[in-house]
Amino acid sequence: MNGNEWFDSALWERLSASTAEGSTLPNAAYVDPDFFKAERDCVFKNSWVFAEFAHLLPKPGSVRPVEVAGQSLLLAKDTDGIIRVFHNVCIHRGAALVEEPKSGCRNIVCPNHSWSYSLRGKLLARPHFFGGDQHDTQPADCATTNLKEVACYTWHDWIFVNLSGNAGPFSSHIAPVLEKIGDYDLDSLGPGGRLSFDIEANWKLAVENFIEPYHVFSCHPWLHSFVPMAERDAPTFEDHILSCGYSFKNTDPARGEGLPYFPGLPEHKKNRGDWFVLFPNFAFEIFPDQLVTLVTTPISATCSRETISLYFVGDGASGKQYQGAREAVVKNWHALNLEDIGILERMQRGRLSDGFNGGVLSPYWDPVQQHFARLIYQAMVLKDQ
């Protein structure tokens, strides 16, 4: 299934036109269950997509189930310290292998017939396979009997997967971002808080909202007072990377005043905030003293889940002396996201209106919205041409 049922050449013309004369995606892209299924297959299965946080698999023997694009996956950390990802299904009769996080695992055992696999996915043994008490203890090491591995890459604390295996190397995917954030020592970060929100809105609305600052003056009074509209950059884009940012004049307690900064940070970055979207749905903001990720997980055509994870530098992540600062940051993100959710759900309801079907765009703020729509179109239509 692809996007030809919903997209046509006339839409591509609007997406490719100047922003003042163009539009974004039609309403069906935000409300149609069949579009949602096609988008999952064409966009999410063919892209590098966030799967899980590496710190949730802290030691060898850690195993964790996750779901990505409707596929049940299992993550396993072996004695070599590498996290591998497999389809979470026994190759014998298709039983789900893992249904909750585990630690201290030496192998993975199917609950149905006790077939066992190593944490690297190799089939180890099949009890009674050749008859009663006739065990297969040395099965062949081949693709047909081992667990089906999924392409994955761990970038700092973030595990990405590519279900189709056709997205190219992750190093190429992340390279444009690394060029922009090379001054930040991400290895100095540690997790310091997490928030989760269920939203009655399509995932694309959340991503679109994250990358455009046009709504700040109207929806976020504190954020606007922190950095007024006249001092905010227009969003930019480069292929699958969307970005924006601003410079701020003063620190603010709501941003965690007093937290340690990234080591060796250049002076011009000490009053700078930048944020990025890695298409399709992994976003992060980076500041002199913290990094915040926002992952928007599609649940259905009209519902999504936002997970906001906060990271701080050095002792800022867990030191008692910084507890108040961390709590202020978490509280601020909670408040900001609640302000966004009300607007996202209003926009979702608006996607049911015959009076709207793509929008009238700002030539200054909205070229990035138009580009995001082009990325969806290209993934669902142009890939087949």
N, C-alpha and C positions, 0 to 999 in steps of 0.2 A: 504494500500500500504506500502511495506517495501523495504529494500535494496537488496533483493535477485536478482532482475533483473540486478543489476550492480556489486554486490559483490559476490565473490565465495571463496572457501576454499583456492585457490592459493593466493588470495589477503591477506587473513588472515595470511597465512604463511609469506608473505613478511612484513606485519605489525608487526608480532611477532618475526621476525628474529632479529639478531643483527643489529644495525643501519647501520653499514658499508655494510651489505648485504641486507638491507631492502629497503622500499620505503614508500611514503605517498599515498594519495588517487589517483585514476585514474582521467583522464581529465573530464570524464562525471560528476563527483561530483561537478565540478565547472561551467559547461556550460549547462547541460541538464535540461530543464524546468520540466520534469517529476520527475527527481531526486530532484529538488528543492521542489516540492510539497510533495514528500515522506519524505524528510528531515524535512519539517515543521511539518508534522504529527507525525513522530517518535521521532525527537529530541526536537523540541521546545514545543510541546504540552505535552510532558512527563517530562520536566525539570522545575526547578525553573528558571524563565526568568524575567529579568528586565522589568517593565511596565512603570513607571513614577517616577518623583521626588516628594517627599512628600511636599516640600515647595511650590509647585504649587497649593496645596489645603490648604491654610493657616488657614482657619477658618471653624467652623461648618457651613454647608450649601453650602460648595464648592462641585461642581460636575464637572467631567472632562472626556471626551471620549478619549480612546486610542485604538490602534490596536496592537494586539500581535498574531503572527503566523496566520495571516489572519482572526482573530476573533475580532469583534468590542466589546470592553468592556467599561463599565463606572465605574469610581471611585467616591465614595461619602463619605463625611466626616460628621458624625452625631454629635449631641450635646455631646456625650460621648468622642469625640475627636478621635475616631477610624475610620480609612479609610477602607472601604469595597469595594470589586470589584464584579461586576455582568456582565453577558452578556448584552450587550446594545440592548435589543430587548424586545418589549412588548409581553407578553405571550398570548395575544388575537389574533392579526392578523400579528404579526411579524414586526411591524414598528420600525425603529431605534428610540430610546427614546431621546438621547442627541447627538447633532452634533457640539456643541461648548462649551467651558468652561463657567460655570455659577457660581455665588456666591449668597449667601443669600437665597438659596433654602430651603423651608420647606418640600417639597416633589418633586417627579418626576412625571410629567404628560405626558402621551402619546399624541402626536399631532393628532392622528387619531380619537379615540373615547373618549379621555379624561379619560381613566383609570388612576388612580393615585396610586403611591407607596411611602412608606416611604423611608428615606435615609438608612434604614436597609433592604430594599428590600421587605417589606411586602405590599401586595395589600391592599389598603385603601378603594377604592370606585370604582363602575362601574355605571356611569350615564345611565339611561334608559335601564338598563340591562334586566329587566323583562317586558319591554314595555314602551310606552311613559309616562314620568313622574314616572315610576316605577323603582326607583334607588336601587341599592344594596350598602348600606352604611356600612354593617357589613359582608363583605365576609369572608369565612373561611380562617383561617391562616394555609395553607398547602403548601407542596412543589409544587403541580401542579399549584397553582395560584400565588405564590410569584415569584419574579425575581430569575433567576438561578444564585446562588452565585458561585464565583470562589475562590479557595484557594489562600490566599494572605498573605504576611508578610511584614511589614515595618521595614527595618533595617536602622536606622538613617534616611537619606534623600532618601532612595532608596526602592521603592515599587516593590516587586517581586510577580509573580503569577505562579501558576501551573495549567494549564488548565485541565489536566486529573485528577488531584487529587491523582496521584499515585507516586509522587516523594518522598514521605516520609516527615518528618518534616523539616522545614527550619533550625531549630537549628542544626540538624545533617549536613545539607548541608554547613553551614557556619562555623561549629566548627573548621575545620583545619586552616582556615584563622584567626579566633579569637585567636588561640594559638600563631600565629606568630606576631600579631599586638597588643597584649594586653598592650603594653607600651604606646600606643597612645590613648589619650582621644578624641574619635571621636565626643563626645558631644560638644567639644569646637569649632567645625568647623562651618563655615557659607559659603553659596554660594557666589562666587566672580567673576564669568564669565563663558561664554559658547561659544562654537564654533560648527558649524555643516558643514559637508562636504558630498556631494553626489559623489559617486565613481563608476566608471564603472569597477567594480570588484566584484567577489563573496565574501560574508561576511567572509568565512573561510580564505581567503588570508589575510584579515586585521587582524584577530585574530592571525594567524600564524606569521605574521610580527611583531605584538606587542610583542610577548613573546620571540622572538629570537633576541639577540643582535649582531648576526654575521654580519648583514648588516651595522652596525653603522659606521665602518671605511670607508666604500665606499659611503654610502648615506648621512651621517650626519656629516659633517666636524666639526661643533661646538661641537656637542655631543661627538665626538671622542676626541677632545682636552680637554673637561671637564673630561672625564674618558676614558683613552686609553683601547684598547682591552685587554692588558695583565692584567688589573686590574678589568676586568668584570667577574662576576660569570657565570658559565654555567647554563642554565635553569634547573629546577627540576620539578617534578610532584608527586602528591599524589592523585590517583583516579581522581576526577573531578576538582582538583585544580592544576593549572600550575603556576609556580613562577620563579622569577629571581631577581637579584639585584646587587648592587655595593656599595663600599665605595668611597667617594670623599675626596680630600685633602683640597680643598679650596671652598669657596662660589663663586658665579658668579652673576653679575647683571641680567643676563637673567633668572636666577632661582628665582628672587625676593629677592635680597639681602636686609637684614634689617627687614624682616617680622618676627613677633613673632613666637616662637617655641611652640610646644605642651607642656603643663605644666607638670613638673615632668619627662621629658624625660631623660632616662639614657644617660650618656656621649657617649657610643659607638653607640647610635642611632642618635647622632647629626651630623654625617657626613655619613649618610646611606640613600640610596634610595632602595626601594623594590617594585616590581610590581607583580600583580596576575591576573590570569584569572579564573573566576568562569564559568565553562562550562555551556552553550555553548558560550555566547557572552558578558558577563559583565566583564570588566577589570578595574583595578585601579592601580595607582602608589601612594606611600606614602613616603613623605620626612619629615624632622624635622619641616617644617613650612607650609606644604600644602598637600592636597590630590587631585588627579585628576582622574576622572572616564572617561572611554572610552567605550561607548556602540555601537556596530556594529549591525545595524538593517538590516536584509535581505529584499531587495525590490523585486528582481527577481533573477534568476539564475546568472545573470551577473552584477547586480547592488546592491549597498548597501549604507547605510547612516551611517556616523560616527558622534556621538555626544560626544564632549569633554566638561566636566563640571569641573570647578575648585573650590576648597574649600580652605579657609584659616583659620588660627587659631585666635580666638578672634577678636580684632579690625582689624586684618589684612584683614578680609572679607569685611569691609565697611568703615573703618576709612579713612578720607581724607589724613592723613599723610602717608598712605600706597598706595595711588592711583597709584603713579608712579611705585612702585614695582609690584602691581597687573597687571598693563598694560604691563610691561616688560614680565611677565610670560605668559600672554595671547598671546602677540606678538611672543614669542619664540615657544609656542605650535603650533601656526598657521604656522610658518615657518617650523617646524619639520614635521608637518603633510603633508604639500605640498610636501616636499621632499619624503615622503613615498608614496603619491598618485601616482606619476609618475611611481614608481617601481611596485606598486600593479596593475596598469592598463597594464603595460608591461607583468607582469606574467599572467594576465587574457588573454591577446592575445596569450600568449604562450600555454595556455590550449587548443587551437584549433589546435595545431601542432601534426602531427603524429610522430614527432621526440621526443616527451616527453609524459610520462605517469606514473608519480609517483616520478621521480627524483632519483638522487644519493646523499646520505646524508653524512654530516659530523658527525663522531662518537662522537665529543665533543659537538657541538652546537645543533645538530638536533634530539637527542632522544626525546625531547619534541614535535617536529613536528610529529614524528611517534606515540607518545602516543595520541596526539590530534586526529590523524586519527583513532586510535583504538577506541577512545570514540565514534566517529561517527559510525564506523562499529558496535560496540556493541549496540548502540541505535537503529540501523536500521535493524540489522540481528539477533544478539544473543539474544535479548529480546524475540524473538518468539520461541526460541529453548529450 
